[in-house]
């Protein structure tokens, strides 16, 4: 059963086989880009030039890079038409968005090029968060976990998470004013807890709203304080979801590597810099501009790695052909039909005649 399908404006579905299309002989890697403010400090040109694809979520990467893959959870009106209409971007969308209009157009989302739907699963647990047996995509009201499951089903087994702070922090001015009333902000503290402590110490919610939070995204968008507190609680909850999914991730062969300084995920998953990752992936896969390709069209020698022993291709042990022919079905003996049986029963019995002599 296919995980993915196209949908027409008449709601007809056409299955599309995409599962494991990006798997290889070694765990294949992909950037998974969130919308956190740290993305502005990332080496974006190096990430874009690295020889691995990029998935973005929602508005992540806006004005900084164009993704290979994109997925969203929120209503379609929140996103830019250039994502939907770009045929070079492979898009994965919840089926409830199929009949939405693409912003600033008269087109249906389902009619966009290179766009695929998936059936959501709301009752997925931690133990089977990732599994080859799953035929749907997890729905925990979050785009990041949705993206992780999508990339797993596509065949990726190493994800580099950039711009995924999973936290909304108070502004420096708010932290400084809180210190004056005896409240200290601890790194990774929940914003709602900090706001309650400040209010109990005499710093009103109105004043907290004026002081505001730090940058919430790498793009020019900002939520009011109440919504920011809810968003931070959601980020915290999702970070705990992923902490509790670590055995499932391990069994599925999936590695999550944080590339985001100060992320809540860094307490539970390994952290590496983007520069180290770009260098390693370029050495592993090959950086396209290097080395020179002079002589590739005219040379005839095998270009195999040096220092390895002989190689020979064999069939699997009991295969006689490659692949083996299926055993023919055994011949079935003809069975009498109803008329043949009736004739047999009505026929006079056979009598053996012997000659006397």
C-alpha positions in Angstrom: 0.0 0.0 0.0 1.4 3.4 -1.0 1.8 6.0 1.7 1.4 8.9 -0.8 -1.1 9.9 -3.5 -2.2 12.6 -5.8 -5.7 14.0 -5.5 -7.9 15.6 -8.2 -10.3 18.5 -7.8 -13.1 15.8 -7.9 -11.3 14.1 -4.9 -10.2 11.1 -6.9 -7.0 9.6 -5.6 -4.0 8.2 -7.5 -1.4 6.3 -5.5 2.2 7.2 -6.0 5.0 4.9 -5.0 7.6 7.0 -3.2 8.5 4.9 -0.2 12.3 4.4 0.2 13.0 6.1 -3.1 15.9 8.1 -1.4 17.5 5.1 0.4 21.0 4.0 -0.5 23.7 1.6 0.4 24.6 3.8 3.4 22.2 5.9 5.5 21.2 8.8 3.3 21.1 12.3 4.9 18.8 15.3 4.6 18.7 18.8 6.2 15.6 19.4 8.1 15.1 23.2 8.5 13.0 24.9 11.1 12.1 28.6 11.3 14.1 29.5 14.4 16.1 32.7 14.6 19.4 30.9 14.7 19.0 30.1 11.0 20.1 33.7 10.2 23.5 32.8 11.7 23.9 29.6 9.8 26.3 29.2 6.8 23.4 29.2 4.4 25.6 29.1 1.2 27.4 26.1 2.4 24.2 24.3 3.4 22.7 25.0 0.0 25.8 23.8 -1.8 26.2 20.7 0.2 25.4 17.4 -1.7 22.4 16.5 0.4 18.8 17.7 0.0 16.9 20.1 2.2 13.4 19.8 3.7 11.8 22.9 5.1 8.6 23.2 7.2 5.9 25.9 7.0 7.7 29.3 6.4 11.2 28.0 7.4 13.9 29.1 5.0 11.9 32.0 3.6 14.2 34.4 1.8 17.2 32.3 2.7 17.0 29.1 0.6 14.8 27.0 -1.6 14.1 23.5 -0.4 14.1 20.1 -2.1 11.1 19.0 0.0 8.5 21.0 1.9 5.7 20.1 4.3 3.2 22.0 6.3 0.6 21.5 9.0 -1.2 24.9 9.2 -3.8 26.3 6.8 -2.6 27.0 3.3 -3.4 30.7 3.5 -0.3 31.1 5.8 2.2 30.2 3.2 3.6 31.6 0.0 2.3 30.7 -3.5 5.8 30.3 -4.8 6.2 27.1 -2.8 3.0 25.6 -4.1 3.6 26.5 -7.7 7.3 25.6 -7.9 7.5 22.3 -9.7 11.1 21.7 -8.5 9.9 21.4 -4.9 8.4 18.1 -3.7 5.6 19.0 -1.4 3.8 16.9 1.2 0.4 18.1 2.4 -2.4 16.9 4.7 -5.4 15.9 2.7 -7.7 18.3 4.5 -5.8 21.1 2.6 -6.5 19.6 -0.8 -9.4 21.8 -1.7 -7.9 25.0 -0.3 -7.0 27.8 -2.8 -3.4 28.6 -3.3 -2.9 32.1 -1.9 -3.2 34.9 -4.5 -4.5 32.4 -7.2 -7.6 30.5 -8.3 -5.8 27.2 -8.2 -6.6 24.3 -5.8 -3.8 23.0 -3.7 -4.4 19.5 -5.1 -3.7 20.8 -8.6 -0.2 22.0 -7.8 2.8 20.3 -9.4 4.9 17.8 -7.5 2.5 17.8 -4.5 1.5 14.7 -2.7 -1.0 13.8 0.1 -0.7 11.3 2.9 -3.2 9.9 5.4 -2.6 11.1 8.9 -2.6 8.9 12.0 -3.5 10.5 15.3 -3.3 7.5 17.6 0.4 6.6 16.9 2.4 5.9 20.0 6.1 6.4 20.9 7.0 2.8 20.5 6.1 2.7 16.8 6.7 6.4 16.0 8.9 5.2 13.0 8.3 1.8 11.5 8.3 0.2 8.1 4.9 -1.3 9.0 3.2 2.2 9.2 1.1 3.0 6.2 0.3 6.6 7.2 2.1 9.6 8.6 2.0 10.6 12.3 -0.3 13.4 13.3 0.7 14.9 16.6 -0.4 18.5 15.7 3.2 19.3 14.8 5.1 19.9 11.6 8.5 18.8 12.8 7.5 15.2 13.8 5.4 15.0 10.6 8.5 15.9 8.6 10.7 13.3 10.4 8.2 10.6 9.6 7.9 11.7 6.0 11.6 11.7 5.5 11.9 8.2 7.1 9.2 6.8 4.7 11.1 8.4 1.8 14.2 6.5 2.9 16.4 9.0 4.8 18.1 7.8 7.9 20.2 10.8 9.0 18.6 14.2 9.6 20.4 17.4 10.4 18.0 19.7 12.3 18.8 23.4 11.8 16.8 26.4 13.0 15.0 24.1 15.5 15.5 25.9 18.9 12.2 24.5 20.1 12.0 27.5 22.5 10.7 31.0 22.8 12.9 33.1 25.1 12.2 36.4 26.8 13.9 39.5 25.5 17.1 40.8 27.1 15.2 43.8 28.4 12.6 41.5 30.1 15.3 39.4 31.7 17.0 42.5 33.0 13.9 44.0 34.4 13.0 40.6 36.0 16.3 40.6 37.8 15.4 43.9 39.4 12.4 42.2 41.0 14.3 39.1 42.1 13.4 36.7 39.3 16.2 35.0 37.3 15.6 33.4 33.9 17.2 30.0 33.6 18.2 28.8 30.1 15.6 26.5 28.5 13.0 27.6 31.2 9.4 27.5 30.0 8.3 31.0 29.1 5.0 30.5 30.9 6.7 29.6 34.2 9.0 32.7 33.9 6.0 34.9 33.2 4.1 33.6 36.3 7.2 34.2 38.5 7.5 37.7 37.1 3.9 38.5 37.7 4.0 37.1 41.3 7.0 39.4 41.9 5.1 42.4 40.7 5.9 42.6 37.0 2.5 42.9 35.4 1.5 41.0 32.3 1.0 44.3 30.5 4.6 45.3 31.2 5.8 41.8 30.2 3.9 42.3 26.9 5.7 45.6 26.3 9.1 44.0 27.1 8.3 41.1 24.8 10.3 38.1 23.7 13.5 37.7 21.8 13.3 36.9 18.1 10.8 34.1 17.5 11.7 33.3 13.9 14.3 34.1 11.4 11.7 35.9 9.3 9.7 39.0 10.2 6.8 37.5 12.1 6.0 37.8 15.8 3.2 36.5 18.1 1.7 38.3 21.1 2.8 37.1 24.5 -0.1 34.7 25.2 0.4 33.0 21.9 4.2 32.9 22.5 3.7 31.2 25.8 1.5 28.6 24.1 4.0 28.1 21.3 6.9 27.6 23.8 4.8 25.0 25.7 4.1 23.3 22.4 7.9 23.3 21.5 8.7 21.8 25.0 6.1 19.1 24.6 7.4 18.1 21.1 11.0 18.0 22.5 9.8 15.6 25.1 7.9 13.5 22.5 11.2 13.1 20.6 13.0 12.2 23.8 10.5 9.4 24.5 10.8 8.2 20.9 14.5 7.6 21.0 14.2 3.8 21.2 11.8 3.8 18.2 14.3 6.0 16.3 17.1 3.6 17.1 15.2 0.5 16.0 14.3 2.3 12.8 17.9 3.2 12.1 17.1 6.9 12.2 19.7 9.4 13.6 18.7 12.9 14.6 21.6 15.4 14.8 21.0 18.9 16.1 22.7 21.7 14.2 21.0 24.4 16.4 22.9 26.1 19.2 20.8 26.3 22.4 18.1 24.0 21.3 16.1 22.0 23.8 16.8 19.0 21.6 20.5 19.2 22.5 19.9 17.7 25.9 18.8 14.4 24.2 20.4 14.3 20.8 24.0 14.9 19.5 25.0 18.3 18.4 27.3 19.2 15.5 28.1 22.4 13.7 26.8 23.0 10.1 30.4 23.5 8.9 31.5 20.0 10.2 28.5 18.4 8.6 29.0 20.1 5.2 32.6 19.1 5.2 31.8 15.4 6.1 29.0 15.0 3.6 31.1 16.6 0.8 33.9 14.2 1.5 31.5 11.2 1.6 29.5 12.0 -1.5 31.8 14.3 -3.4 31.6 18.0 -3.9 30.3 18.6 -7.4 32.8 21.3 -8.6 35.8 19.1 -7.6 37.8 17.3 -8.9 38.3 18.1 -12.6 36.3 16.0 -15.0 38.9 16.3 -17.7 39.3 12.9 -19.5 36.0 11.4 -18.3 34.5 11.2 -21.8 37.7 10.0 -23.4 39.1 7.6 -20.8 38.4 3.9 -20.9 40.0 2.6 -17.7 37.8 1.5 -14.8 37.6 4.2 -12.1 37.4 2.0 -9.0 38.8 2.9 -5.6 42.3 1.7 -5.0 43.5 -0.8 -2.4 40.5 -3.1 -2.5 40.3 -6.8 -3.3 38.6 -8.5 -6.2 34.8 -8.3 -6.5 32.4 -10.7 -8.2 28.7 -10.7 -8.5 26.8 -13.9 -7.5 23.2 -15.0 -7.5 21.6 -15.7 -4.1 22.6 -19.2 -3.0 19.6 -21.3 -4.3 18.6 -19.1 -7.2 19.0 -21.0 -10.6 18.0 -17.9 -12.6 18.3 -14.2 -11.7 15.6 -13.6 -10.5 14.2 -17.1 -10.1 11.3 -18.1 -12.2 8.2 -18.8 -10.2 7.1 -22.4 -9.9 4.3 -23.2 -12.4 1.0 -23.9 -10.8 0.3 -27.7 -10.5 -2.0 -29.0 -13.2 -5.5 -29.5 -11.9 -7.4 -32.6 -12.8 -10.6 -31.8 -14.6 -13.7 -32.1 -12.4 -17.0 -33.3 -13.5 -19.7 -30.7 -13.9 -23.3 -31.1 -12.8 -24.6 -32.5 -16.2 -21.8 -35.1 -16.4 -22.7 -36.3 -12.9 -26.4 -36.5 -13.8 -25.7 -38.6 -16.9 -23.5 -40.9 -14.9 -26.1 -41.5 -12.3 -28.9 -42.2 -14.9 -26.8 -44.5 -17.0 -27.6 -48.3 -16.7 -25.0 -50.2 -14.7 -22.4 -52.0 -16.6 -22.7 -55.9 -16.6 -19.7 -58.1 -17.3 -20.5 -60.8 -19.9 -18.6 -63.9 -19.9 -18.5 -66.6 -22.5 -19.1 -70.2 -21.4 -17.0 -72.7 -23.0 
